[in-house]
Every structure is written in C-alpha cells, then in structure tokens.
Amino acid sequence: MATYMEMSKEELLQEKAELEARFQEIKEKGLQLDMSRGKPSAAQLDLAMGMMDVLNSSSDLKCRAGVDCRNYGVLDGIPEAQELLADMTEVPANQIIIHGNSSLNIMFDTIARSMTHGVMGSTPWCKLDKVKFLCPVPGYDRHFLITEYFGIEMINVPMTMDGPDMDMVEKLVSEDEAIKGIWCVPKYSNPQGITYSDETVRRFARLQPAAKDFRIFWDNAYGIHHLYDDKQDNLIEILMECKKAGNPDMVYKFCSTSKVSFPGSGVAAIAASPANLEAIRRQMTIQTIGHDKLNQLRHVRYFKDIHGMVEHMKKHADIMRPKFEAVINGLESELGGLEIGTWIRPRGGYFISFDALPGCAKAIVAKAKDAGLVMTGAGATFPYGKDPQDSNIRIAPSYPTPEELAVATDIFVLSVKLVSIDKILESK
Ligand SMILES: Cc1ncc(COP(=O)(O)O)c(C=O)c1O
C-alpha cells in the first residue's frame, strides 16, 4: 500500500471520504471512553482486595520492632515496610524512609524544602536569581507541573531509546550552576516505556555538576511493572553507582506501591545517601509525628516480602498485557507503513507514546474527543504544556475494558488518519 505522502490529492480525498464515513458511524454511537490517565482498572484493584482482610480488631498490631502501630512513633517507617520497599527499589533497608501515600508528594516536598531551606546546607533556591531543571521529553506532566509551580525554569532534553541525551545532560550540568536537578523516570518511562541503558545510568552517576546542590530526581515509579515474564527490562541501581563514582549524595530515589496495591492508598518512600536522609529527617521531625503505620503493616502482612509482590505484579501483567497488545496491534495493522506516526512497543509501565506528524497532535486529540474518546491533552508530556513539534500523544490503555479499548483504538487511528490527510493535503 502506498504511504499517504505518496498518494495523489484525488486518492487522499477518496480515502478521507471513506474514513470520515466510518468516523461518523462511530460518533453517532455517543460513546464515552477515556484513555487519558494511567489509572489501574477496577479488575486490577480487585487483585489487592485481600489487603482489606489482613488487619481487623483482633489482629496483633505491633510491628516487628514491638511498636504499637496504632500509636505515634517510628519516623522512618516500620522496619518490615522499609525492608519491603527497599527490596522493591533495590537499596539497603537503612537507606530508605517510608512516607505517606504518594511519591509525588515526596517529590513536591523535596523541591519545596530545597527552595526554602536549601540542600544539605546550600543556599536556599528561593534566594538565587535563577533555578533551572532539566526535563527529559516527552515526560511526566506532574513532574513538570511541580517545577513550574515553584518558578523553576525547565529545559527540554530529548529522550533517546537509551534514556535522555546524555551528551546534552553532561554539557549543561557541568557548565551551568543554576541547573539544580533533572527529572528521570528511568524504567518503563512515562510515557515512552523506555528503560535507561547501563551506560546512561553510569553516565548519570559520573556527572560532574557545576552546582554542588544538583540532584537527580530518580522516580522509579515503574520498577516492577513488567508486562512479560520473559521479556523484561533491567535497570542498574543508581544509588550504588553514584556511591562507586564518588557522588553518593547526587541522587534521590522515589517509589511507591500506588500501582501495586491501591493508588492514593499505597505506601511511598524515598531512598538516598545517609547524609541526604539526615537532611530530610530534620524537616520531617517538624512536619509530622509519623506516617500511617497501619497501612504500612497492612502492606507487609499482605505481600509478606518482595517475592509476594513480584507474584502479585504478574497478575497485574496478565490484565495489562492484552490491553497493551490490543492498542499496539491496532496501531500496527492500521497505521503501519503509512508513515504518519511512530510508536514504541513497551515491555512494562503504564503508557504507549505516539508521535504524529509534526503539527497534528492537538488536532488528533480534538478529533478523538469529537467521537467520545478522551486522551491526555496534547502537549502535556512537555514542560509548560508546550510540545514544540505538536507531535506527541500519550496513550494510557490501563483503565478501559478490553472491549472499550478496541473501540478506543479504532477512534484513535481514524483520528490520526483523518488529521494526517488534512495535513498532507495542505502541502499538495
Ligand atoms: C512517573 C510517575 N511518578 C509518580 C506517579 C505518582 O505516584 P504516587 O501515586 O506515588 O504519587 C506516577 C503516576 O502516574 C507516575 O507516572
């Protein structure tokens, strides 16, 4: 089949008329579909319902250390929860502090603390003329919203299949003292599903930043979120790499059980060097008397250990895999060879990233909405919501049922085709 670029104006108009008729047919069904946010489906949430039964009024509510989890105390989190989340994010249990229900919340607090009080004794960022952050793109919209909220200038760094463009990261970080951090989703990244290569992680660990208070914000949100048993990505552990490279304090690692147990009711943590953790504790002792230990206990009693968690994630994968494959197969069969878009087939995580012809993303998202399909807003994957190419669209296949997903994919590919034809016709 000819690509759309190769087709004559007449052929394109003919194709457009046929596609438009199909689009109208679907539109008349008055559907309401949502592929916008990476929320687990109800079936995935059902997987962890047993957690609701592990604690009751006759349970022993003391943790291993003998502390009564119903009461105040144990700022770092109960030891067995530290162990579980440390194993989940592959760090020693004494290098992690358990927080509340959201890792994003810890990231926000970490930036807020750096703004008001500085990083381990450095000048508070709010007293500096300029603070900048590197933002690998496309990336996670909520990261960018945090840095935007604090007035931090964001610099786009293109992603490659190995992670962020490290030549650019090394150059910028070593030359500009105003650059204080970089947002990273190093495994099954949001939205591309890319895992940083060994070399990328090592280059991160060996960075020589001009700013002594530069930190890598390593958001390992999808560390154990594989789709397959046999084809799994592997990420080297950054905390150890930084230590080996003589930069032990350069990284904060974030993780949570949001997409393992219940989003919004999971357990989140930060892992870092002892010096960083000490600085964090200084704020924490003022901020809180302790986080929710009953929830920590519930998680530990339910999963028992990392092996229990890994087994649990296989059940998630069984639900997620067919959904990812339905979308990818739809893209491949309907758009393959047309040269009007590219996408990556991820092996884990929550998203599929689609790159349309430049200048088409906003129009595709609007077109899909016209037929009742809500997608993540075009531009959301870039700082300030501005995709310079207007090309990237994030697809979140987790929430709809498989049946809904088949229709949603139909609407999406039709929208891509129709908008692309209009774009190509402009130049014919
Ligand atoms: C990369 C990334 N980090 C963090 C989060 C949110 O995590 P939490 O629920 O722990 O705040 C998400 C949720 O979509 C995410 O995609």
The ligand as an SDF file (V2000), in Angstrom:
LIG
                    3D

 16 16  0  0  0  0  0  0  0  0999 V2000
    6.3020    8.5680   36.7260 C   0  0  0  0  0  0  0  0  0  0  0  0
    5.2970    8.6660   37.8030 C   0  0  0  0  0  0  0  0  0  0  0  0
    5.6900    9.0400   39.0240 N   0  0  0  0  0  0  0  0  0  0  0  0
    4.8110    9.1480   40.0520 C   0  0  0  0  0  0  0  0  0  0  0  0
    3.4710    8.8970   39.8630 C   0  0  0  0  0  0  0  0  0  0  0  0
    2.5360    9.0750   41.0200 C   0  0  0  0  0  0  0  0  0  0  0  0
    2.9380    8.2810   42.0510 O   0  0  0  0  0  0  0  0  0  0  0  0
    2.2820    8.3490   43.5020 P   0  0  0  0  0  0  0  0  0  0  0  0
    0.9080    7.7860   43.4000 O   0  0  0  0  0  0  0  0  0  0  0  0
    3.1940    7.5350   44.3350 O   0  0  0  0  0  0  0  0  0  0  0  0
    2.2590    9.7870   43.9340 O   0  0  0  0  0  0  0  0  0  0  0  0
    3.0180    8.4980   38.6020 C   0  0  0  0  0  0  0  0  0  0  0  0
    1.5840    8.2480   38.3780 C   0  0  0  0  0  0  0  0  0  0  0  0
    1.1150    8.1760   37.2730 O   0  0  0  0  0  0  0  0  0  0  0  0
    3.9520    8.3930   37.5510 C   0  0  0  0  0  0  0  0  0  0  0  0
    3.5820    8.0480   36.3180 O   0  0  0  0  0  0  0  0  0  0  0  0
  1  2  1  0
  2  3  1  0
  2 15  2  0
  3  4  2  0
  4  5  1  0
  5  6  1  0
  5 12  2  0
  6  7  1  0
  7  8  1  0
  8  9  2  0
  8 10  1  0
  8 11  1  0
 12 13  1  0
 12 15  1  0
 13 14  2  0
 15 16  1  0
M  END
$$$$
